[in-house]
Amino acid sequence: MRPAVVLLSGGLDSYTAGAIAKSEGFPLYALTVDYGQRHLREIESARLVARALDVARHLELAVDLRAIGGSALTTDEAVPRDRDLAAPGIPSTYVPARNTIMLSLALGWAEVVGSTDIVIGVNALDYSGYPDCRPEFIAAFERVAALATRAGVEGAAFRVHTPLIALDKAAIIRRGVALGLDYGLTTSCYDPSAEGRPCGRCDSCRLRAKGFHEAGIVDPAVLR
Amino acid sequence: MRPAVVLLSGGLDSYTAGAIAKSEGFPLYALTVDYGQRHLREIESARLVARALDVARHLELAVDLRAIGGSALTTDEAVPRDRDLAAPGIPSTYVPARNTIMLSLALGWAEVVGSTDIVIGVNALDYSGYPDCRPEFIAAFERVAALATRAGVEGAAFRVHTPLIALDKAAIIRRGVALGLDYGLTTSCYDPSAEGRPCGRCDSCRLRAKGFHEAGIVDPAVLR
């Protein structure tokens, strides 16, 4: 079976998405993009997750999106806390074109390793309303992938797998626990303390807490 | 007038594309991606070109595509010389997903600077047959741009300008000379000598020489 390239952030979504692809038989190539996010602790978690998923290779690529800015995650702007998660609009943690950039890098690597399958842990239910997490964005990127590449010209159909797209956070966690995943390896906080402790109040912390609560499961990361 | 983000490689195509956008009234933000190409001299040329175009800002971003490999431009594989330019297929100098990656980075920066116009110097006549230089690829990327971004969600229509797409190399050069461009600032060679002298035999050198010859103009870079 040809490998799949999985975008691994160090959070629980991409870990679960990778594990689902693995359970479908794909050998995994994991790509982690260090884009200058302030939650750099993610990178350490991504390494632990890559090991847990027993990936064939884990590539870390740096691209300094702080030079571009435009997001609370890539500037010194404060990360919003206790935000109304149901509020309309796109919050300040949106990173311009992040998923397009990450999928592009994954696409380049996929071509080189002979893969036509990319896995990304986006979901469009318990999320912050980022435009580049929606199914229509993913479909548009698949079309770009077919037209942009040598493999596409030669007839390959690139697929961007989004196994979590229609799951809420509790369902994602239940699925991962059923697959035996250790979510204690993951980190979700946008703005952890210098010691790496989650703030508990950013969108990402709160969506995670809500998910574990609704799944009736204790978050192992909290126990550490 | 809102600015345009122009991808500037240091070659003559992107210089001309930027100059055309400028002549249409766009203030220019120039983006140069150092992707680990062996023709790093391009970056120096991009700085000269950015100055000649009097851009509002010139951003250089590094992303190490040598870690991905898969191209004669990003590995130690020899760059083909004296290749039959009319041969079918995609040559080994194709860099997997390069234009998708570059357009993605340009898209992120465009959002931050309030631009919905990206300029890229691709052309589909005197070129090496790269899939990500074709009009259908550009159209697919425009759709991604609309769906991926905050601006797109709010109704902005991103446009990827390809003013050279239907011009042959001689027509590009004639257009640039009419605009008063100094092509002596540019560099095109895929595999220059350690001193930065063009090889004269790679696709890029030969397409450039053919263009100047057909335009009946002496390449000022050759005179230096």
HADDOCK unambig.tbl for C-alpha pairs under 7 A between the chains (distance, minus, plus):
assign (segid A and resid 62 and name CA) (segid B and resid 63 and name CA) 6.24 0.50 0.50
assign (segid A and resid 63 and name CA) (segid B and resid 62 and name CA) 6.26 0.50 0.50
assign (segid A and resid 63 and name CA) (segid B and resid 63 and name CA) 5.19 0.50 0.50
assign (segid A and resid 68 and name CA) (segid B and resid 109 and name CA) 5.48 0.50 0.50
assign (segid A and resid 69 and name CA) (segid B and resid 112 and name CA) 6.99 0.50 0.50
assign (segid A and resid 70 and name CA) (segid B and resid 112 and name CA) 5.19 0.50 0.50
assign (segid A and resid 90 and name CA) (segid B and resid 150 and name CA) 6.98 0.50 0.50
assign (segid A and resid 96 and name CA) (segid B and resid 108 and name CA) 4.62 0.50 0.50
assign (segid A and resid 96 and name CA) (segid B and resid 111 and name CA) 6.41 0.50 0.50
assign (segid A and resid 96 and name CA) (segid B and resid 149 and name CA) 6.54 0.50 0.50
assign (segid A and resid 97 and name CA) (segid B and resid 104 and name CA) 6.41 0.50 0.50
assign (segid A and resid 97 and name CA) (segid B and resid 107 and name CA) 6.31 0.50 0.50
assign (segid A and resid 97 and name CA) (segid B and resid 108 and name CA) 4.71 0.50 0.50
assign (segid A and resid 97 and name CA) (segid B and resid 148 and name CA) 6.23 0.50 0.50
assign (segid A and resid 97 and name CA) (segid B and resid 149 and name CA) 6.24 0.50 0.50
assign (segid A and resid 100 and name CA) (segid B and resid 104 and name CA) 5.85 0.50 0.50
assign (segid A and resid 100 and name CA) (segid B and resid 148 and name CA) 6.98 0.50 0.50
assign (segid A and resid 101 and name CA) (segid B and resid 101 and name CA) 6.02 0.50 0.50
assign (segid A and resid 101 and name CA) (segid B and resid 104 and name CA) 5.10 0.50 0.50
assign (segid A and resid 101 and name CA) (segid B and resid 105 and name CA) 6.35 0.50 0.50
assign (segid A and resid 104 and name CA) (segid B and resid 97 and name CA) 6.41 0.50 0.50
assign (segid A and resid 104 and name CA) (segid B and resid 100 and name CA) 5.84 0.50 0.50
assign (segid A and resid 104 and name CA) (segid B and resid 101 and name CA) 5.10 0.50 0.50
assign (segid A and resid 105 and name CA) (segid B and resid 101 and name CA) 6.36 0.50 0.50
assign (segid A and resid 107 and name CA) (segid B and resid 97 and name CA) 6.31 0.50 0.50
assign (segid A and resid 108 and name CA) (segid B and resid 96 and name CA) 4.61 0.50 0.50
assign (segid A and resid 108 and name CA) (segid B and resid 97 and name CA) 4.71 0.50 0.50
assign (segid A and resid 109 and name CA) (segid B and resid 68 and name CA) 5.49 0.50 0.50
assign (segid A and resid 111 and name CA) (segid B and resid 96 and name CA) 6.42 0.50 0.50
assign (segid A and resid 112 and name CA) (segid B and resid 69 and name CA) 7.00 0.50 0.50
assign (segid A and resid 112 and name CA) (segid B and resid 70 and name CA) 5.19 0.50 0.50
assign (segid A and resid 131 and name CA) (segid B and resid 147 and name CA) 6.51 0.50 0.50
assign (segid A and resid 131 and name CA) (segid B and resid 148 and name CA) 5.31 0.50 0.50
assign (segid A and resid 131 and name CA) (segid B and resid 149 and name CA) 5.87 0.50 0.50
assign (segid A and resid 131 and name CA) (segid B and resid 150 and name CA) 6.55 0.50 0.50
assign (segid A and resid 132 and name CA) (segid B and resid 147 and name CA) 6.85 0.50 0.50
assign (segid A and resid 132 and name CA) (segid B and resid 148 and name CA) 4.43 0.50 0.50
assign (segid A and resid 132 and name CA) (segid B and resid 149 and name CA) 6.76 0.50 0.50
assign (segid A and resid 137 and name CA) (segid B and resid 144 and name CA) 6.18 0.50 0.50
assign (segid A and resid 137 and name CA) (segid B and resid 147 and name CA) 5.29 0.50 0.50
assign (segid A and resid 137 and name CA) (segid B and resid 148 and name CA) 5.99 0.50 0.50
assign (segid A and resid 140 and name CA) (segid B and resid 140 and name CA) 6.98 0.50 0.50
assign (segid A and resid 140 and name CA) (segid B and resid 143 and name CA) 6.48 0.50 0.50
assign (segid A and resid 140 and name CA) (segid B and resid 144 and name CA) 5.37 0.50 0.50
assign (segid A and resid 141 and name CA) (segid B and resid 144 and name CA) 6.00 0.50 0.50
assign (segid A and resid 143 and name CA) (segid B and resid 140 and name CA) 6.49 0.50 0.50
assign (segid A and resid 144 and name CA) (segid B and resid 137 and name CA) 6.19 0.50 0.50
assign (segid A and resid 144 and name CA) (segid B and resid 140 and name CA) 5.37 0.50 0.50
assign (segid A and resid 144 and name CA) (segid B and resid 141 and name CA) 6.00 0.50 0.50
assign (segid A and resid 147 and name CA) (segid B and resid 131 and name CA) 6.51 0.50 0.50
assign (segid A and resid 147 and name CA) (segid B and resid 132 and name CA) 6.87 0.50 0.50
assign (segid A and resid 147 and name CA) (segid B and resid 137 and name CA) 5.29 0.50 0.50
assign (segid A and resid 148 and name CA) (segid B and resid 97 and name CA) 6.23 0.50 0.50
assign (segid A and resid 148 and name CA) (segid B and resid 100 and name CA) 6.99 0.50 0.50
assign (segid A and resid 148 and name CA) (segid B and resid 131 and name CA) 5.32 0.50 0.50
assign (segid A and resid 148 and name CA) (segid B and resid 132 and name CA) 4.46 0.50 0.50
assign (segid A and resid 148 and name CA) (segid B and resid 137 and name CA) 6.00 0.50 0.50
assign (segid A and resid 149 and name CA) (segid B and resid 96 and name CA) 6.53 0.50 0.50
assign (segid A and resid 149 and name CA) (segid B and resid 97 and name CA) 6.22 0.50 0.50
assign (segid A and resid 149 and name CA) (segid B and resid 131 and name CA) 5.87 0.50 0.50
assign (segid A and resid 149 and name CA) (segid B and resid 132 and name CA) 6.76 0.50 0.50
assign (segid A and resid 150 and name CA) (segid B and resid 90 and name CA) 6.98 0.50 0.50
assign (segid A and resid 150 and name CA) (segid B and resid 131 and name CA) 6.55 0.50 0.50
